[in-house]
Amino acid sequence: MKINKIKFQNFRIYKGTNEIDFNPNNSKNISIIAGKNGFGKTTFLTSLIWVFYGKMMGEVEDKYRKDIKSVGGYDNFLKTLLNRDVKSEYEIEQKGQPTFSVEIELKDLSIPSIPCKSVKVKRSYDLVKQTEKLSILIDNIESELSKEVGYEVFINDFILPREIAKFFFFDAEKIVSLAEAKSKQELKNLSRAYSEVLGIKKYEDLKKNLETLISKFKRDGASPEQREQLNKLLKEEKQLNGLIEINQDSQNNIEKEISNQHLISEGYQEKLIREGNGITLDELQELKKERDNLKEESIELRNRLRKLLDIAPLVLAGKKFLNLKEQLDNENKLHSENIHKFIKTEEFVSFSNLLLKNLDDLTFDTLTKSKIVNALKKTISDKQNINPNENVKVLLDYNDEQFRNVEAVYNNIKSSFSSQFNDIIRLEKNNRVLLSRVLNKIKQAEARNDNHLAQKLRQEKINVDLKISELSQNRDMLLEESGGLKIKLATNHKLLSQFEKDINLDETDKKKYEVIENLLYKINKIIYKIKEDKKYSLQKSLLLGLKKIMHKKDFIANVKVNVLEDVMDIDLLDKNNNIIDKDSLSKGEQQLYATALLKALVDESGIKFPIFIDSPLQKFDKYHSKNIIREFYPDISEQVVLFPLLEKELSEAEYQYLKPNVNKAFTIENNNGSSTFKHVAVNSLFDHLNSEKNVYAN
């Protein structure tokens, strides 16, 4: 499947009609759309999400969900998509038609039982009528299939499921979050993405529905006294969720205000330096950039140190922690053997039933047949009773996730804790010295105290900095409050779960409950089996991708995917089979890992759809950029569209490596606040950049 054309009509910065014709071919799969910051690259990606998913776009990325929420809902969000000039002309002068639309033409789309050359998807909005319209044409004709199943369902089922769309439209710098997944919630999100691309989500949705149904049966079977207590717990749960949501909104508002006040403070500092004539503005910008990088590095180092300090007591525990690990290993082996024993029992029973059935076809006398049956039963019984760990006492009874966490901590302590700790201390000390030097340079560049204007500016800056400090304290208080609320919510969940277990059902509901529990058990087995079967192909694909794009040879020797209940984690292993801490990777290496993971997930999905990448080579050095250009972009999809900032995210030298695979190149031009697309010859992209320096960032 490829995108042939995209047409914009008054969509945000793209005023009037703007069309881009990719005209894809099979020999060259890459298209370039280059433009300066603020010219419409992010808007381009937003338009694609909107045309396909409309009001469901919030389910593709949290960013869109937050944007929709911040303006008061989807209807208000739609009004922000209309070009500002067109909106103003209509509201002030009552001129023009305040409508906008995006239309995409797809080719090589395979629809079961319907041969077609092209599919056109168009979504439009009329501000006056406040109506959104979606149309789908197959070979320029309305299809009964798309009308019958519904246009939104047709897109989700035959074009691109919204659950995995984020893997096809992404900011290359932001996908580093995949590599930084550490917390349980982050790992759950990774597991959810894994489930989506493997098609397991429908089973997991069914599992959730059955779990909800089980809770309903339990709650319906409660006595009046139990129901009163149950309602109290449910009411408290609802209140806690509401308080957590309010707290999060307050945190978001404070973060925005802190960001705004930082801009004001920096503005005063620039004026102070300009007044003092200590350094040039260019030198100031360089110092500020260096200061921000050092502050960011300092935060990252502190976070890494905090994680290490969390496990320091276990390091001090020494032999006691080793004893704990040995006990857990033995219990885990016993648990695994019990599972295998259960599976083998099922296999033995199935085998014995089949054998007994086939015995009926043989001419054995009753006595002989009875002896065979007894011998078979004894063999199965003997096999079941074999247990090499029968002397192991279960003292801890950790679940898979808890065992996995202890194992990860143990491997970290054993392999790299000491070196990591010393490296962080050294780096933090160097960072502190460098940051102090930069801050002193900036301070020394400010105006003298005897300058009245400078004194006024300095006082204003002090007031703003005090406000930032006050806001930061409020944010910290909210974070502390949020932690307490989440602990209360977790406690409430446990009480609610335990309470439901104690409720007795009548005979009718008990039978229904048992049927649902049986279904739930089977679905869990199906989900587990699919994940186990698929994780090996994911491991292989991820390792192959890493070896292609990493310039450090044998740095990552193997990859291990761990799937435990609803949590998925990925271990990178060195040649000694020790786990590599992902925090020890550089930002560029983390992005390489995330990039390889993304490609592996896309490959596992089996979906052929164009991939759009913003900021394609951010954080990569020239060696890794070369590998990405040669090994990643030509293979990740049959059609790849890159949105680089020329000379910053794609240099001319890097473009030379990319050029053999480039089909078409475009630039985004901006005139009086409106952007348009300009087709340029593939060989002349940087010539165009050099001739129009006012258009692009250097």
N, C-alpha and C positions, 0 to 999 in steps of 0.2 A: 504494500500500500504506500502510495506517495501523494504528496500535496502538489497539485499542478499550479493553482492560482489562489491568491488571497486578495479580497477586495474590501477596503475600508470606506465607510461613508460617515464622516463627521464623528469618528470615534476618538475622543479625547484630543490629543495633539494633532491627529491626522484630519485636518479640515477638508471638506469637500470629498471628492472621490479620489482614492489612491489605490492603485492596483499593483501587485507584485507578481510577476510570472516566473516561476521557478523552472518550468519546462524540464523536469528531471529526466536523466538518462541512466542507463545501467552501468556505464563505464566510469563515470565520475559522480560521486554521491554527495559532495560537499557544496553548500552555498554559503556565501559570506554576506552579512548585512552589517556594515560598519557605520558607526555614528558617534558623535560626541555625547557625553553625559547629559541627560535631560532632553535628548532629541527624540526619544520614543522607543528605545529598545525594550524596556520593561513593559511599556504599554502594549507593544507587539505581543509579548507572551500573555499578558492579561486578556487581550482580545481573543486569543486562541482558547483559553480556558472558558471564557464567557460564551463564545459561539457554540461550544460543544455542551456545556453543562448549565448555563444560566444560573438560576437560583441555587443549584446544587454545587456551585463552584467552591463554596466554603468547605465541602467535603474532600476537595482535592488538596488544598493547602491551608494550614492554619492562618497564613497571612491574609487570605481572602476572607476567611471567617471573621478575623479581627477587624478588617477594613469595613465589612458589612455591619458588624456590631457597632463600630465607632460612629457611624453616621446614622444609626437608628433603624437599621433593617434594610432588606434587599431593595424595597421600592425607592428609598432615598439613595441607596448606592447606585441604582440605575441612572439617577439624575446627574451623578458625578461623572458618568461615562460620556455625556454629550459634550462636544467641543465648546469651550467657553465662549468663543466669539459668536458662534451660531446661537448659543443660549442667550447671550446678551442682546444680540440683534433682535431676537424675538421678544424678549421681555421688555426692552426699552423702546424699540422702534416698531414692534409688531410686524417684522419683516421675516421672510423665509419660512422654511419648514423645520421645526425643531425635532428632527428624527435622526437616528444613527443606526448603523448596521454593520455587520461583518459577515462576509460570505467566503466559504472555502470550497474549492473544487478538488476532489480526491480522484485519483486514478489507480488502476491495478488493485481495486478492492474486491476481495472474494466474498460474495454473499451466497450462502447455500441455496441451490436451485434457481438462482437468479443471475444469469450472465449479464454483465454490464460493463460499459467503458468508463463511465464517470458517475460520481455522486456529488451533488452540491448541497451543502448545509448552509442555511442563512438564518441568522437571528437578528431581529430588528426591534427598535423601541420608539414609540411615538410619545413625546413629552406631553402633548396637548391631550390626547386620549388616554395617556398613562397605561398603554397596553404594550405587551411584549409579544412578538410573533416569531415562531420557529417554523421553517419549511425545509423539506428534504425532497430533492428531485433526483431520480435515477434515470440517467440518459435523458435529462431535461423533461421527464414526465413524473407526475406524482405517482408513487407506488402504493398499491393496495397493501403490501406487506408493512411498509413503514407506518401507514395510517392505522392498520389493524393493531399492531403491537404498541403503537404510540411512538412519537418521534424521539422522546427522551430515552425510552427503553431501547429503541433501534440503535441510537448512538452508543449507548452503554454496552449493548450486546454484540453489535456488528462492526463498530469502529474502534472505540477504545474505552474500556471500563474506567470509570472515574476513580476507583480505588487505587489504580496504579498509574494514573495520568502524571503524577508528580515525578515519575521516573523518566518521563519523555519530555517534560518541560521543566528545566531546572537551572538554577544559578550554580555554576561550577564551584564557586567559593563556599556557598552555604551547605553543599553536600558533605563538608567536613564533619557536620554534626553526626553523620552516620558512623564516622570513625571514633567520635568522642563519646559514644553511648556507654555510660557507666552505671547510672542509677537503674533501679528496677523498672521505673516507668519508661526510661529511654530504651531499655532492652525489650520491654513489652512492645513499644512502638516499632522497633526493628523486627520483632517477631510478627507483628501484625502485617507489616509490609511484605515479609517473607510469605505469610499465609495468602496474602492477596495475589502475589504473582504466581503462586503455585495452584491457585484455584481452590484453596482449602476454606476460604472465608465463608462460603455457603454452609459448610458443615459446622463451623464455629458459630455462625449466626443461629443455626438450628439448635446447637448446644445451649446457647444463651436462652433461647426461647423455652427449651425444655426445663432449664434451671429455674426460669421465672414461673413456669407452670407448676413445678414442684413446690416452690414457695407459696404459690396461691392455694394449692391443696392443703398445705400445712396450716396456712393462716385461716382458711375457711373452716377447718376442722377444730379450731380453737374454742375452748369454753368461754363463756362471758367474761370470767375473771382473767383468763389468758389473753382474750382479745383486747381487754382494757390495757394490759401491760404491753401487748404487742403494738397497739396504736400509739402508746406513749413512746416506745422506742422508734417507731417509724416517723413520728412527729419530730422527735429530736434529731433523727437523721436528716430530715428535710431542712430543719433549721440550721444544722451545721453546714450542709451543702450551700445553703443560701449565704451564710456568714463567710464561708470560704470564697465564694464568688465575689461578694462585696469587697472582701479584703484584697483579692487579686485585682479588681478594677481600681481600687485605691492605689495599689502598688504601681499599676500601669500609668495612672495619672501623675503620680509623684515622679516616676522615671522620666516622663515627658517634660515635666516642669524642671527637673534637674538638668536635663539636656538643654532646655531653653536658657536657663540661668548660666550654664557653662558658656554658651555662645555670647551672652551679654558680657560676662566676665572677660572673655578673650578679646571682645571688642574694646573694652576699657584698657586692657593691657596693650593692645596695638596702638591705641591713641597715646598712652603713656610713653611708649618707645618712640613713636613718631615725634612726640613733644621733646623727648630727651635727645633725639638724633644719635642714639647710641649705636644702632645697627640699622641696616636697610630692611625693608619689609620682606624682601626675598630671604635674607638671612634669618629674620624672625620666623618666617614660615618653615624654614628648614629646622630651626631649633624646636619649634612647636611640634613638628612632625616627629622629630627624634624623641622629644619628651613623651608624646602620646604612645609611641612604640615601646619606650622603656616602661611606661606605666602599665601598658597592656601585658608586657612580658612579666612585670612584677606580680600582677594579679594571677597570671598563669602559674608562676613559680610557687606562689603562696597556696594556690589550690592543690598543686602537686604535693607540696610539703604537708598540707592538711590531711591529704589522703594517706600519706605515709605515716603521719603521727597517729592516725586512727588505728593502725595495726601495730604500732610500737609496743603496746603492752603485751601483745602476743609474742613479739620478739624477745622481750624480757622474760616471759614465762618459760622459754626454752624447752626443756624436756617435757614439761607438763603439756605444752601445746603439741609436741610430737606424739605423746601418748594419746591425746585426744584424736589426732589425725589417724593413728593406727586403729583405734577403736571404730572410728567412722568408716575406714576402709573395710574392716571386717564386717561391719553391719551392712555396708553397701553391697559387698559380695554376697552376703546372705540374702539380701533383698533381691538382687539380680538372679540368684539361683532359684529363689521362690517363684519369680516371674517365669523363668525358663522352665521350671518344673511344671508350672500351670500350663504353659504353652505345650510342653511335651505331653502332659496328661491329655490335653485335648487331641493332640495328634495320635497318641496311643489309642485313645477311645475310638477315634474315627477309623484308625487302621484296624483295630480289633473288630469293630462292627462290620467293616467291609469284608474282613477275613471270615467271620462267622457266617455272613451272608453267602459267601462263595463256598463254604463248607457244605451248604445245603445241596449244592450241585454235584457233590462228590458222594460216592457210595460207601460211606463209613457206617459201621454199626453204631448203635446208641452209646455203648460203653466207650468205644474209641473216641467218638465225638466228644463225650463228656470229659475224657482225659485231656484232649486237646484244649478244650475251653478252660479247664482248671489250670493247665500249664500256662496258657496265655495270660490268665488273670494273675497268677503268681509272678510271672515275669514283669508285668506292668507294675504290680505292687512293689516288687524288689527295686525296680528302677526309680519309683517314686520315693522310696525310703532312703536312697543313697543321698547323703548330705555331708560333704567334707567339712562344713562349718557348723556342725551340730553342737559343738561346745561353745560357740559364740553366744554371749548373753547380750540382748538388746538393752542398752542403757540409755541411749540418747534418742533413737528413733527419728533422726532428721529426715525431712523429705528431700527430694532430688535437688531442689533449688538451694536449700540450706547446705547440703553436702557440697554442691558445686561452688558455693561462695567460700567455704572453708578450704576447699582444694585450691581455688584460685589464690587465696591469701598465702597458703602454704608454699605454692610454687613461686610466688613473688618473693617471699622471705628467703627461700632456698636459693633462688637464682640471681636476684638483682637488687634486693632491698638496700644492702650496704652501699653499693656503688651509686645507686640512685640518690640515696640520702646525702652522701658526700658531694655529688655533682650539684644537687639543688642548693645546698648551703653555699657552695663556691659561686654558683651563678647568681644567687640572690645577693650575695655580698658585692660582687662586681656590678650588678644592676643598680644597687643602692648608691654606689660611688658615682657611676656614670650619670644617674638621674640627678643627684645632688649638684654635679658640675653644670648640667644643662640648666637647671632651675636658677643657679647662681648667675649664669650668663644672662638669662632673661631678666632677672631682677636688677642686675647691674646696668642693663641697657635702659631701664626706666628713667624718667626725668628726675631732676634734683628736687629736694624738699622746698627750696626757696621759690619755686615756680608755683604761683597761686593756682593756675589752671591744672598743673600736675597734681597739686594737693587735692583739688576737688575731684579729679579723675580717680586718684588713689583711694579717697574716701568712698566714692561710689563703688569702686571695685571691692573694697573691704566689705561694704554692706551686702553686695551680691554674694560674695564668698561666704558670709555668715548665713545668708539665706540658703545657700547650697548645703552648708553644714547642718542647718536645722532640718531641711528636707531629707537629708541622708539619715539623720537620727530617726525621723518619722518612718522612713522606709524600713530601717532596721527593726523598729518596734512592730511594724506590720508583719515583717518576716517572722519575728518571734511569735506573734499572735497566730499567724497562719500555721506554724509548726504545732502549736498547742491545739488548734482546732482539728488539724489532721489526725493527731494522736487520739483526741476524743472521738472522732469519726471512726477510726479503726477499732477502738474499744467498743463503740456502739455496734459495729458490724459483727464483732465476735459475740456480743451478748445476744444480738438478733439471731445469729446462726445457731447458737446453743439453745436459745429459747424455742426455735422452730423444731429442733431435734426432739425436744421433750413433749411435743404435742402429739397426742394419740388420734389416729384416724378411725372412722367407722369402716366396716368391712368393704363397702362399695368403693370408697375413696382409696382405701388401702390397696385394693387390687389395681386401680388406675395408677396409683403412685408406684407400685412395683413394676408395672408395664413401662412407665416413663423412665424409671431408674434403669431398667434393662436396656431401653433404647439409648439412654445417655451413656451407659457403659460401652455399647457397641460403637457409638459415634466417637467416643474418646479413643477407642482402639483404631478406628479408621483414620482419624486425624494423626495419631501417633505413628501409624504404619506409613502413611503418605510422607510425613515429615522425615521419618527415618530413611525411607527409600530415596527421597529427593536430596537429602542433605549431602550425600556423597557426590552427586553431580555438581552441586553448588560449590563444594570444597574444591573439586577438580577445576571448575571454571574460574573460580576466584584465584587459585594458585597460578593457573596459566596466565591470567590477566596481570597479576603482580609481577611475574617473571618477565613478561614482555615489556612492561613500562618502567620497572625499577632499574636504575643504572648500577646499584650495588649488587654485585653478583653473589648469590647464595646468602644474602642478608635474611631473606625469609625462605626457609627450607620447606615448610609445610604449613597447612591451614587445617584447623579443626573447627567444625561447626557443632555447637552444643545446643540441643533442643530439649528443654526441660519444662514440661507443662506449657504455660503461656509465655515463657521467656526464652529468647534465643540469644546466644552470645557466640562470638567468633574469636578463637585464639589464633594468633600468629606465632609460629614456632621457629626457633633457630636450628642450626644444624645439630645441636646437642639435645634437641627436643624440649628445650626450655621455652616457656611462654615469654614472648616479647611484650613488654608493657607499652600499650599504644600511646600513653602519655609521654614516653621517651622519644617518640617519633617527632621529627620536625613538622611544621605546618604543611610544608610541601609534600612530605612523605604521607602525612595523614590524608591529604587530598588525593594522593595517588591511590592509597588504600580504598578510600571512599569511591573513587572513580572506578576502580577494578570491581568493587562490590556492586556498584550500580550496574555495570555492564553484565556481571554474572546474573543479577536479578532480572535484567531485561532479557537475557538469553533464556533463562529458566521460564519466563512468562510465555515464550513462544509466540508473542504478538509482534507482527511486523508493522511498525508505525514510525513515521519520521521523528527524529530527536532534535530538540531545540535547546541550545546551550548558551546561556549568558555568561559573560566574564570567563571565557574558555580556558585561559592559561594563567589565571591569577595564582600566585604563590609558588609557581613552578620555576626552577632554575633552568638554564638553557639545555642541560642534558636531559632532564625529565620532559621538558617541552618538546624536544626532538622525538623522544620515545612516544609521547602522547600523540603527536602529529602523525607519526609514521605507523604506529601500531594500534592506536585506539580509535581515532576518528574515522579512518577508512573502513573499519570493521564493525563498529557498534550498531549501525543501521544502514539500510539501503538508501536512506536520505538523511543527511545531517545538516542543520542550519546553525551557523555560529554567529554570535553577536559580539565581536571584539571591539575594544577601544584601541585603535591602531597606535602602534609604537609603545603602548603600555601593556596591553594584554596580548598583542600579536605584533612582533617586530618584523621588519622587512626580511631579515635573514630566516626567521621562522616561517614566514609566508612562502619562501622559496621551497621549503620541504613540503608544504601543504599544497602548493599550486598544481602538481600533477593530478590531484584528486578534486580540484575545484571546478565545478560545472558553471556556476554563475557568481558574479559579485555585484553588490549593490551598496550605495551609500545613502545615508539618511541626511537630507539637506533640510535646513530650517530657515524660514524667511518670515519675519514679523510674528514669530511665535507659532507658526504652523509648519509641520514637517511633511516632506514628500520623499518618495523613493527615486533614486537615479541609478539606472543600470550602467555599469562601467565594464570595460574589457578586463578580463581576468589578469592579463599581463600588465594592465595600467593602473591597478588599484592604488599603489603607493605613489605613482606619478600624479594621480589625481589628488592624493593627500598633500603632496609637496606644493602643488599649484594652488591649493585652496586652504592654506593654514588657518584661515579664520573659521573654518568649519570643524576641524578636528583638534582634539587635544594632543599636545606634543608630549 
